[in-house]
């Protein structure tokens, strides 16, 4: 496994200065924002696809610092009920795929998206229960009429352009938010669809990350290293479904934390060991969203923590004691 980071953390800095710093703290590979919610501060596919000089400069900067791009991050809602919003996210996704093809990158990270409840909707509708029956009918519409047809088409587009892995982040608020929903979409659309395994979104739902890793197995295409701290006192009163602003840390049921500040070393070692057990040997991409720490401090603490937890050498080919 290799240690990586999502570069949008330093979107206010030039790419070369960002990479210089990341290399100095031990980052080995990159997840670069290329549209959607992550933005395009370091990588604008539409520009790079149309301007060879800009593309050559971008490639040269990446090569200069010796940290290859592992994946493009292009998280969005390409099935948003507002057609203009959906098209904007879809365009970003497809441009990221086309740029990936030019750069021989085979993986895109994103969200499944979430439609509305009908053709006439204005906003997404994330359904969390099957009753009253209205909700069941919404789910049926979202999956059968929107989500599956959309991702079948996008999976074919990806294959045509050399992208073999679309790693969807299981994120509440979108139709794919847990292993069951990820595997449902994968079964319907083929194995181009896989998981971006971000434990932070699973932890607060009450999902055991190790159990989720074993359930997903070879469907795990990417891993985000991000932690969550569940506040047992607030949760005891209000449960985990929490719509308070992320800035209201002391009153929320849970908040995102830098790796090691939500759960201890053994917790993370168990996750990393089980990733190896299911055959995952790719990037651990640090995503800093800890509102109690600066970007620099949170990232450096995560790097130090993961250096002690990550398994870097190839799996042993023999067991001398057996």
PyMOL commands that set and color helices and strands:
alter all, ss='L'
color gray80, all
select helices_A, chain A and resi 7-10+15-24+36-38+45-50+52-65+83-103+133-160+179-189+199-203+209-219+232-238+249-251+265-277+295-309
alter helices_A, ss='H'
color red, helices_A
select strands_A, chain A and resi 2-6+29-33+69-73+107-110+165-169+193-198+220-225+227-230+254-257+283-286
alter strands_A, ss='S'
color yellow, strands_A
deselect
rebuild
show_as cartoon
